[in-house]
Every structure is written in structure tokens, then in C-alpha cells.
Amino acid sequence: MAEGDTEDNAAVEAAIEGELRLLDPEIRRSPALVGALLHPGFHEFGASGRHWDRAAIIEMLTETTETTEPDAAPVAASRMRGVRLAPDVVHLTFDTESNGRHAHRSSLWRRTEDGWRLYFHQGTPFKV
């Protein structure tokens, strides 16, 4: 394996680890833990069609998970794969299922001095 391949794999693995943490209800209950995974410039086009900024998504995730999903299981993710687009950018694609709702997902992760942070996310609903 070439050195670049090892660096690419490590970058993709770090982004996948971050993405999986964001799907974990324990992480989603904590504004500090969610915030630590989001880039300061984060934004999202949600599966609902809504545009979210960093502050709004932190508030929604932590309030929703704590109040309406206190015993929630992690969102089920499948077919997750990634590619390193640039030295400091990884693109992930995957599918999720939560409470019978399915979505194709796409995320851009950027490396910062504090580690890999989610910069952009988009969810597109689909029917099985």
C-alpha cells in the first residue's frame, strides 16, 4: 500500500468515526459533544428540505433526542463509504433508517487544527 493510500484511509476512517458518533443518541443529547464534531461553518440541507446552520442543528438534535427520543437507538447507517477529495476534505455517502424513514446522505468533513469536523451534510429521503 502506498503512503498516500494509508493517509487517505486514515482520513476516511476519521470521518466515518465522526459520522457514526453523530448518529449515537448519547452524543446527540449533548450540545457540547455535537458541537465538538461540527465545523464552525457547518450547514445542512436536511431530508425535511430545511436548511440548518450549526446553532440550529445543535439545538434541534439535543432537544429532539432528549425530549422525544429518550430511549432512542442509534440511527441505522448502511453502505457508508468515503473518498478523500483533498488533503483536508473527505466526502462520505451512506444511507440511514430511523423509525421507518430512509434517507440517502452525503457529508463533507474538513480537517481542522482540532481534528476532523463535519462541514456540510445533505439528506435526501427515499422509499424502499
Backbone as a ProteinNet text record, in pm:
[ID]
protein_1_A
[PRIMARY]
MAEGDTEDNAAVEAAIEGELRLLDPEIRRSPALVGALLHPGFHEFGASGRHWDRAAIIEMLTETTETTEPDAAPVAASRMRGVRLAPDVVHLTFDTESNGRHAHRSSLWRRTEDGWRLYFHQGTPFKV
[TERTIARY]
84.7	0	89.1	62.5	140.5	109.7	204.2	186.8	60.1	31	-89.4	-215.5	-213.8	-329.2	-353.6	-245.6	-257	-314.7	-266.3	-318.5	-464.8	-497.9	-636.6	-726.2	-683.3	-762.5	-782.2	-677.7	-687.8	-784	-780.8	-871.4	-1015.9	-1040.2	-1176.2	-1223.3	-1138.3	-1175.2	-1210.5	-1134.7	-1164	-1299.8	-1330.4	-1460.6	-1573.6	-1555.8	-1658.7	-1680.5	-1573.5	-1586.4	-1666.9	-1637.5	-1712.9	-1859.3	-1885.3	-2024.2	-2101.2	-2041.6	-2107.7	-2133.2	-2041.4	-2063.1	-2185.4	-2199.8	-2314.1	-2448	-2445.2	-2567.7	-2603.3	-2513.2	-2530.7	-2616.9	-2727.7	-2815	-2743.3	-2645	-2571.6	-2498.9	-2440	-2371.8	-2475.4	-2584.9	-2687.7	-2756.6	-2750.3	-2811.5	-2726.2	-2602.4	-2508.8	-2471.9	-2513.2	-2472.5	-2320.5	-2247.6	-2101.6	-2041.6	-2092.2	-2037.7	-2073.7	-2197.6	-2235.7	-2152.3	-2144.3	-2069.2	-1923.2	-1864.6	-1723.9	-1701.4	-1806.6	-1794	-1830.1	-1887.3	-1931.1	-1832.8	-1802.3	-1716.8	-1789.1	-1716.9	-1783.5	-1870	-1834.3	-1912.1	-2014.2	-2047.8	-2139.1	-2272.6	-2324.8	-2464.3	-2512.8	-2645.9	-2707.5	-2835.7	-2857.9	-2988.1	-3047.1	-3144	-3198.3	-3293.8	-3319.8	-3414.1	-3553.9	-3579.5	-3708	-3717.6	-3603.1	-3599.1	-3553.4	-3538.3	-3499.2	-3348	-3307.7	-3166.2	-3134.5	-3029.1	-2987.9	-2850.4	-2830.6	-2695.2	-2647.4	-2527	-2466.5	-2549.2	-2584.4	-2658.3	-2794.7	-2863.7	-2997.3	-2991.1	-2892.2	-2885.6	-2846.7	-2758.8	-2723.1	-2847	-2921.6	-3042.6	-3144.5	-3169.4	-3269.1	-3227.8	-3103.9	-3060.3	-3069.1	-3019.6	-3016.2	-3155.7	-3242	-3378.1	-3460.8	-3454.2	-3534.1	-3492.9	-3364.2	-3316.9	-3352.2	-3340.3	-3366	-3515.6	-3598.6	-3739.5	-3828.6	-3805.2	-3895.8	-3836.9	-3707.9	-3643.2	-3549.5	-3600.1	-3509	-3443.2	-3509.5	-3451.8	-3419.3	-3390.5	-3369.6	-3247.6	-3262.4	-3149.1	-3072.1	-2945.6	-2872.1	-2942.2	-2932.2	-2984.1	-2905.6	-2975.4	-2908.8	-2848.4	-2719.5	-2648.7	-2600.7	-2606.3	-2557.4	-2488.7	-2413	-2343.5	-2255.5	-2195.7	-2112.4	-1977.6	-1940.6	-1810.1	-1762.3	-1633.9	-1578.9	-1463.7	-1432.6	-1319	-1256.2	-1125.9	-1053.9	-1043.3	-1108.7	-1111.5	-990.1	-934.8	-819.6	-751.8	-632.2	-564.6	-649.3	-736.2	-814.5	-964.5	-1008.2	-1151.7	-1183.1	-1284.4	-1333.9	-1482.9	-1525.9	-1667.9	-1718.7	-1825.3	-1888.9	-2026.7	-2065.8	-2203.3	-2250.8	-2379.5	-2436.8	-2588.3	-2655.1	-2799.6	-2831.2	-2945.3	-2990.3	-3135.3	-3169.3	-3307.4	-3333.4	-3442.6	-3481.8	-3633.5	-3692	-3837.8	-3909.3	-3855.5	-3918.2	-3890	-3814	-3778.5	-3637.7	-3623.4	-3494.9	-3443.8	-3311.7	-3251.8	-3114.9	-3086.3	-2950.5	-2881.6	-2757.1	-2686.4	-2550.1	-2509.8	-2380.4	-2322	-2196	-2130.6	-1992	-1955.7	-1818.9	-1755.3	-1641.9	-1566.4	-1437.9	-1405.8	-1283.3	-1192.4	-1064.5	-966.9	-933.7	-938.4	-902.5	-790	-742.4	-638.9	-693.5	-827	-890.9	-934.5	-901.8	-940.7	-1041.2	-1098.6	-1195.6	-1330.9	-1392	-1520.5	-1615.3	-1742.1	-1843.4	-1870.6	-1850.6	-1866.2	-2000.2	-2043.6	-2168.3	-2234.8	-2367.6	-2442	-2570.1	-2609.6	-2736.6	-2803.3	-2933.9	-3013.7	-3124.8	-3144.1	-3249.8	-3334.8	-3464	-3547.2	-3568.5	-3586.2	-3621.6	-3711.2	-3787.3	-3876.1	-3813.1	-3830	-3775	-3870.3
-117.5	0	123.7	217.7	340.5	430.4	520.1	609.3	693	743.7	822.9	744.3	613.8	529.2	519.5	506.3	498	627.6	741.4	871	886.8	845.5	854	768.2	645	554.3	610.4	667.1	723.9	842.6	924.3	1038.9	992.1	895.6	842	776.2	700.1	634.8	737.2	846.8	951.2	1015.3	1039.9	1098.2	1000.5	873.9	774.1	765.1	764.4	760	879.7	998.4	1117.7	1107.4	1060.1	1046.7	949	837	738.8	795.2	875.8	940.6	1032.4	1104.9	1195.5	1121.5	995.3	915.3	852.9	857.7	796.3	886.4	832.7	914.3	976.8	907.8	965	1093.2	1093.8	1213.6	1320.9	1281.5	1376.4	1447.2	1390.1	1453.2	1567.6	1577	1673.4	1783.3	1907.6	2016.7	2027.3	2002.6	2012.8	1904.4	1781.5	1672.4	1687.9	1728.4	1754.5	1869.5	1976.5	2094.1	2065	1973.8	1939.4	1868.3	1811.8	1739.7	1825.9	1943.8	2029.5	2143.6	2166.8	2278.1	2409.6	2516.5	2645	2692.8	2656.2	2696.5	2594	2497.4	2389	2440.4	2369.2	2384.9	2254.7	2240.8	2115.6	2145.6	2066.4	2059.9	1927.3	1933.2	1813.5	1738.3	1613.1	1529.4	1591.2	1679.7	1750.1	1862.5	1898.6	2011.3	2139.6	2137.3	2256.9	2279	2405.9	2442.1	2468.4	2403.8	2416.2	2480.7	2570	2616.9	2543.4	2571.2	2498.7	2509.8	2632.1	2652.9	2583.2	2593	2533.6	2381.4	2320.6	2173.7	2122.4	2192.7	2152.5	2157.5	2265.9	2280	2171.6	2149.3	2050.4	1910.1	1871.6	1736.6	1711.4	1804.7	1781.9	1786.7	1877.8	1884	1764.1	1728.2	1617.7	1486.4	1461	1334.2	1321.8	1430.7	1425.6	1418.3	1494.3	1503	1400.2	1373.9	1282.7	1145.1	1130.1	1001.5	965.1	967.4	943.6	806.4	706.8	573	534.3	633.9	610.4	523	437.6	358.7	444.1	411.3	485.6	474	578.4	573.3	464.4	378.7	269.8	325	306.6	352.4	230.7	240.2	132.3	190.9	105.6	140.7	265.2	285.3	402.4	381.9	479.5	477.7	620.8	634.9	769	776.3	899	926.9	1058.4	1059.8	1181.7	1266.6	1383	1471.1	1562.6	1596.8	1686.5	1652	1705.1	1668.3	1689.4	1790.1	1821.3	1806.1	1729.6	1713.9	1567.8	1512.8	1378.1	1387.9	1314.1	1305	1166.3	1161.1	1035.4	1027.3	907.2	880.3	756.8	755.7	642.8	656.3	552.4	552.4	539.4	595.9	580.7	535.1	471.7	433.7	468.2	538.6	575.4	581.5	500.4	498	480.3	393.4	364.3	465.3	570.9	671.9	643.5	645.7	618	743.6	762	877.1	839.7	888.5	887.2	1007.9	992	1100.7	1124.9	1251.2	1293.8	1394.9	1374.6	1462.4	1501.1	1625.2	1671.5	1699.4	1635.9	1652.3	1728.1	1827.4	1906	1887.8	1870.2	1860.5	2000.8	2020.4	2147.4	2121	2224.4	2202.9	2126.1	2118.1	2041.9	1902.6	1864	1732.7	1744.9	1632.2	1628.7	1676.8	1771.3	1830.3	1826.2	1800.3	1796.8	1938.8	1961.9	2094.5	2108.9	2003.4	2008.5	1871.4	1872.4	1746.6	1767.2	1664.5	1666.7	1531.7	1532.8	1411	1419.3	1310	1302.1	1179.3	1198.6	1082.9	992.3	862.8	767.5	659.4	595.9	486.6	354.6	256.9	123.7	44.6
0	0	0	-87.5	-96.4	23	54.7	168.9	155.6	36.4	13.8	44.6	11.4	40	190.4	267.6	412.6	468	420	464.6	423.8	300.8	254.1	341.7	370.5	453.7	594	652.2	787	788.5	685	676.8	664.9	578.5	561.2	690.5	754.8	880.6	988.1	995	1093.6	1066.2	939.2	903.8	936.4	904.8	935.2	1086.2	1161.6	1307.8	1357.9	1306.8	1345.9	1308.1	1187.8	1141.1	1229.8	1263.2	1349.1	1488.9	1537.9	1668.1	1662.1	1551.3	1537.8	1529.6	1494.2	1488.2	1623.4	1718.7	1850.3	1939.7	1994.4	2079.9	2199.5	2256	2370.1	2329.5	2211.8	2161.4	2130.2	2066.5	2021.8	2138.2	2257.9	2375.7	2430.5	2388.6	2446.3	2347.2	2373.6	2284.9	2270.6	2378.7	2373	2283.9	2295	2214.3	2066.6	2037.6	1898.8	1844.5	1920.4	1876.7	1848.1	1923.7	1903.2	1770.6	1712.7	1585.7	1464.8	1488.8	1379	1354.4	1230.3	1188.4	1219.3	1252.5	1277.7	1160.4	1038.9	921.6	876.5	962.4	926.1	874.5	773.4	733.1	671.5	668.6	624.2	548	442.8	378.3	424.3	514.9	575.7	485.4	522.2	448.1	448.5	545.7	553.1	450.6	392	299.8	366.4	496.8	571.2	562.7	562.1	570.8	717.4	767.1	906.7	913.2	1009.8	1038.7	1164.6	1206	1317.7	1445.9	1484	1608.9	1605.2	1491.7	1480.8	1487.3	1423.7	1424.6	1562.8	1632.3	1769.3	1857.6	1848.6	1930.1	1896.6	1767.6	1727.3	1770.6	1745.1	1779.8	1929.6	2008.8	2152.7	2212.8	2167.3	2220.1	2176.2	2049	1997	2060.5	2069	2123.4	2271	2345.2	2488.9	2520.2	2447.9	2485.3	2416.5	2288.7	2218	2196	2217.6	2194.6	2309.8	2435.7	2547.5	2546.5	2488.1	2481.9	2338.3	2256	2113.1	2088.1	1988.1	1941.2	1840.6	1818.3	1715.9	1581	1501.4	1365.3	1292.7	1219.4	1147.4	1018.3	1002.6	882.2	804.3	672.2	587.8	464.7	399	274.2	287.6	406.3	427.2	359.3	281.2	215.1	198.7	178.6	167.6	71.8	34.3	-52	-6.1	-4.8	30.1	-95.7	-95.8	-212.2	-219.7	-104.6	-92.9	39.4	65.5	190.7	316	314.5	433.7	414.2	312.4	284.3	250.9	319.9	293.8	262.7	160.2	125.1	162.4	243.2	280.5	217	177.2	136	210.7	245	317.4	318.8	363.5	380.2	528.7	568.6	706.3	708.9	822.3	850.8	996.4	1019.2	1154.5	1159.9	1244.9	1260.3	1127.2	1041.5	913.9	803.8	834.7	733.9	683.1	552	488	418.6	419.5	350.5	295.7	175.6	122.1	184.7	225.3	294.2	230.6	235.7	183.8	282	320.6	417.5	368.7	395.6	373.1	507.9	531.9	654.8	623	706.1	687.8	808.4	779.9	889.2	936.6	1066.9	1129.1	1228.6	1292.7	1395	1514.4	1527	1634.7	1591.3	1467.3	1416.7	1303.7	1265.4	1156.2	1206.6	1132.6	1169.5	1050.1	1077.6	972.8	924.9	795.9	736.3	664.3	594.2	517.9	519.6	524.7	523.2	443.4	369.3	297.2	308.4	333.6	337.8	235.3	162.7	61.5	91.8	124.5	156.7	35.3	65.8	-39.4	19.1	-67.8	-26.6	-64.5	22.8	-0.5	-87.1
[MASK]
++++++++++++++++++++++++++++++++++++++++++++++++++++++++++++++++++++++++++++++++++++++++++++++++++++++++++++++++++++++++++++++++

